[in-house]
Amino acid sequence: MLGIIMCGLTYLFLRKIEDRTQFLLLFSLGILILVFSLFVIGGFEGMPYGVLSLGVLTLAVLYFFLNRYSLGRKILFIGVPLIIALHILFVFINQVDYRVVDKERLTDDETGNYIEKIEKDTSIVGYKKFKGGEGEDFLLISMGGERKGNTIEVLEVNEDSEKTIIRIRTSYNKNPEPNPYIAVALTRIKSKVVILDTDGTNYGDGLFD
């Protein structure tokens, strides 16, 4: 979407400048965003900016080749935004409502026994599915003993046709749990679950009943 805005501004204010210069301005912006995502932000958190930079670079190339034709301009300023809008709608539809379950509410025998198990065996890493008291399913996600002292924050939950994707962030703050864990209730859970930390760790290979 930023690329579309830049295309529009470029066309509005720099109409008298040749297409090659307009292309270079947009392309340079894409490169700057890419460098910013890789070397300033970095890691998992820089990925959205990296995707944004690729979008700007792609639109810069499209602008260079399509802007010289009347039909090309219609495709660029109408067709591309429409495709982006449909993509945003698709992402919105595939978002999954979730909430973090208060650990004080994890009082049933099955969940309590499992928590005792992961606290004794800190090699258990991954997730296990439980049925909540209100009829909703939740996943209990454990990080393993190597993450002792860390807490877990859920950033977002999405899904595709095959799997539920949970993005988390761990941070050290002297959490006393021997095997840090979090319980996340979801409106729906696919047969496969992928749990991604911002540092790139994949906790998706765990227990799933």
Protein Blocks (a to p, Z undefined) as FASTA:
>chain_A
ZZmmmmmmmmmmmmmpcfklmmmmmmmmmmmmmmmmmmmngpjllmmmmmmmmmmmmmmm
mmmmmmmpmklmmmmmmmmmmmmmmmmmmmmmmpccdddddfklmmbfklmmmmmmmmmm
mmbgcddddddfkopacddddebjklgoiacddfbdcddfkbccdddddddehiabfbdc
dddddfbdcfbdcdddfkopackbccdZZ
